[in-house]
Amino acid sequence: MSRRLAVAVVTLLGALLVATKTARVPDAEMSPSLLPGDLVLILDVQPQEGDIVAVVDPLDAARWTLRRVHSIGGAVAYDGRAFRSSNRPKVRVLDMGDYLGRPVYLEGSHLTWGSVESTRLKRDNVGVPDDAVYLGADDRDGALDSRWWGPVPLAAVRGVVVLRVGSPSTPWRRFWGSRGEPAIIPEISKLGRH
């Protein structure tokens, strides 16, 4: 390897390390996608709809939290079960059955815990400014999100989760996960084999 190429590789790796953070998932608010104790790699890149992002908690600036981006600009609505964005086609929601006594749904390509009690908050057509994101927790009963906070400024987003390392402790998870990782459909689900 030439000296110039070696310097370029080392520089690129150094820049990647500076732009990358690792963290342990602190709570179950993004379950079943992320579980407490999972190690996540957070990269400082522009988020896209569907990404899980690290964000400054709107209620406590000293704390960070993880949430899924449901809209960047445009409008979004929560119908009591799923978030609907005006920026993309209607998301298909499928019943995956119960896991640990709670209903699980496949919402587009990711899994969410379903509400076990009647939904606490519904909102129709919330406008999201172009410089803001509308964020949702995958555990709809166990976490606060933009249903309470409203849209969150893009400046509060600290990065995108690009890799997850954690135990495959549910039928839907692999040991490794990556940005945009589709859910794994188990044979025991209501969907059957694919």
C-alpha positions as CSV (number, residue, x, y, z in Angstrom):
1,M,0.0,0.0,0.0
2,S,1.4,3.4,-0.9
3,R,2.0,6.0,1.7
4,R,-0.6,8.3,0.2
5,L,-3.3,5.6,0.3
6,A,-2.3,4.7,3.9
7,V,-2.7,8.3,5.0
8,A,-6.0,8.6,3.2
9,V,-7.3,5.4,4.9
10,V,-6.2,6.5,8.4
11,T,-7.7,10.0,7.8
12,L,-11.0,8.5,6.7
13,L,-11.1,6.1,9.7
14,G,-10.3,9.0,12.0
15,A,-13.0,11.2,10.6
16,L,-15.5,8.3,10.9
17,L,-14.5,7.7,14.5
18,V,-15.0,11.5,15.3
19,A,-18.4,11.5,13.6
20,T,-19.5,8.2,15.4
21,K,-20.7,7.7,18.9
22,T,-21.5,4.4,20.7
23,A,-24.0,4.1,23.5
24,R,-26.1,1.6,25.4
25,V,-29.8,1.8,25.0
26,P,-30.9,3.2,28.4
27,D,-34.6,2.1,28.5
28,A,-37.3,0.1,26.8
29,E,-39.0,3.0,25.1
30,M,-37.9,1.7,21.6
31,S,-38.8,-1.9,22.3
32,P,-39.1,-4.3,20.5
33,S,-36.7,-2.7,18.0
34,L,-34.1,-1.7,20.6
35,L,-33.9,-3.3,24.0
36,P,-32.2,-2.0,27.2
37,G,-28.5,-2.8,27.1
38,D,-28.2,-3.0,23.4
39,L,-25.1,-1.3,22.0
40,V,-25.9,1.2,19.2
41,L,-23.6,3.0,16.8
42,I,-24.8,6.5,16.2
43,L,-23.5,8.3,13.1
44,D,-23.9,12.1,12.5
45,V,-25.8,11.9,9.2
46,Q,-29.0,13.5,8.0
47,P,-32.0,11.4,9.2
48,Q,-34.6,9.9,6.9
49,E,-38.2,8.8,7.7
50,G,-38.1,5.5,9.4
51,D,-34.7,6.0,11.0
52,I,-34.1,5.7,14.7
53,V,-32.3,8.9,15.9
54,A,-30.6,10.0,19.1
55,V,-32.2,13.2,20.2
56,V,-32.0,15.7,23.1
57,D,-35.0,15.0,25.3
58,P,-37.4,18.0,24.8
59,L,-38.4,17.8,28.5
60,D,-34.8,17.5,29.9
61,A,-31.9,19.0,28.0
62,A,-29.4,17.1,30.0
63,R,-30.8,13.7,28.8
64,W,-30.8,12.1,25.4
65,T,-33.3,9.6,24.1
66,L,-34.0,7.4,21.0
67,R,-37.0,7.8,18.8
68,R,-38.1,6.9,15.3
69,V,-38.6,9.6,12.6
70,H,-42.1,9.5,11.2
71,S,-42.0,12.8,9.3
72,I,-39.5,15.5,8.3
73,G,-41.6,18.4,7.2
74,G,-45.1,17.9,5.8
75,A,-47.8,16.5,8.1
76,V,-48.3,13.4,10.2
77,A,-51.3,11.9,12.0
78,Y,-51.6,9.2,14.7
79,D,-54.7,7.1,14.4
80,G,-54.4,5.4,17.8
81,R,-52.3,2.5,16.3
82,A,-49.9,3.9,13.7
83,F,-48.3,7.1,12.5
84,R,-49.4,8.2,9.0
85,S,-47.1,10.6,7.1
86,S,-48.1,12.8,4.2
87,N,-44.6,12.3,2.7
88,R,-45.0,8.6,2.0
89,P,-47.7,6.1,1.0
90,K,-50.0,4.8,3.7
91,V,-48.1,2.4,6.0
92,R,-49.4,-1.2,6.1
93,V,-49.9,-2.4,9.7
94,L,-50.1,-6.1,10.3
95,D,-51.0,-8.0,13.5
96,M,-48.0,-10.3,14.4
97,G,-49.7,-11.8,17.5
98,D,-48.7,-11.5,21.1
99,Y,-45.3,-11.5,22.7
100,L,-44.7,-11.3,26.4
101,G,-48.4,-10.7,26.8
102,R,-48.5,-7.6,24.5
103,P,-49.7,-7.3,20.9
104,V,-47.0,-6.8,18.4
105,Y,-47.5,-5.1,15.0
106,L,-45.4,-4.9,11.9
107,E,-45.7,-1.2,10.8
108,G,-44.2,-0.9,7.4
109,S,-40.8,-2.6,8.0
110,H,-40.4,-2.2,11.7
111,L,-42.1,-3.7,14.8
112,T,-44.0,-1.8,17.5
113,W,-45.7,-2.9,20.7
114,G,-49.4,-2.4,20.4
115,S,-51.4,-0.5,23.0
116,V,-52.7,-2.7,25.7
117,E,-55.1,-0.1,26.9
118,S,-57.1,2.4,24.9
119,T,-54.7,4.9,23.3
120,R,-54.1,7.9,25.4
121,L,-53.6,10.5,22.7
122,K,-54.8,10.8,19.1
123,R,-53.9,13.6,16.8
124,D,-55.0,14.3,13.3
125,N,-52.8,16.1,10.7
126,V,-50.2,17.8,12.8
127,G,-48.1,20.1,10.6
128,V,-44.4,19.5,10.8
129,P,-42.1,22.5,9.7
130,D,-39.4,21.8,7.2
131,D,-36.7,22.2,9.9
132,A,-38.4,19.8,12.3
133,V,-39.1,16.1,12.8
134,Y,-42.0,14.2,14.2
135,L,-40.8,11.4,16.4
136,G,-42.5,8.3,17.7
137,A,-41.6,5.6,20.3
138,D,-42.0,2.0,19.2
139,D,-43.4,1.3,22.7
140,R,-46.6,3.4,22.2
141,D,-47.8,2.9,25.8
142,G,-44.5,3.2,27.6
143,A,-42.9,6.4,26.3
144,L,-43.5,10.1,25.5
145,D,-42.9,11.2,21.9
146,S,-44.1,13.9,19.5
147,R,-47.7,13.1,20.4
148,W,-46.9,15.0,23.6
149,W,-43.9,17.1,22.6
150,G,-45.1,18.2,19.1
151,P,-42.5,18.4,16.3
152,V,-38.9,18.6,17.5
153,P,-36.3,20.9,15.8
154,L,-33.8,19.0,13.5
155,A,-31.1,20.8,15.5
156,A,-32.0,18.6,18.5
157,V,-31.2,15.4,16.5
158,R,-27.7,14.2,17.5
159,G,-27.3,11.3,15.0
160,V,-28.9,8.3,13.4
161,V,-28.6,4.7,14.8
162,V,-26.8,2.9,12.0
163,L,-25.9,-0.4,13.8
164,R,-27.4,-2.3,16.8
165,V,-25.6,-5.1,18.6
166,G,-27.7,-7.0,21.1
167,S,-29.1,-10.4,22.1
168,P,-31.6,-11.9,19.7
169,S,-34.0,-12.3,22.7
170,T,-37.2,-12.0,20.7
171,P,-38.4,-14.0,17.6
172,W,-37.9,-10.8,15.5
173,R,-34.3,-9.9,16.2
174,R,-30.9,-10.9,14.9
175,F,-27.7,-10.3,16.9
176,W,-26.7,-7.5,14.5
177,G,-29.1,-4.8,13.2
178,S,-28.4,-1.9,10.8
179,R,-30.0,1.3,9.6
180,G,-33.3,0.5,7.9
181,E,-33.1,-3.1,9.1
182,P,-36.4,-4.8,8.1
183,A,-38.1,-6.9,10.7
184,I,-37.6,-10.6,10.6
185,I,-40.9,-12.4,10.2
186,P,-41.0,-15.5,12.5
187,E,-42.6,-18.7,11.3
188,I,-44.8,-18.6,14.4
189,S,-46.3,-15.2,13.4
190,K,-49.8,-14.8,12.1
191,L,-48.2,-14.0,8.7
192,G,-46.8,-17.6,8.4
193,R,-43.9,-18.3,6.1
194,H,-42.6,-15.9,3.5
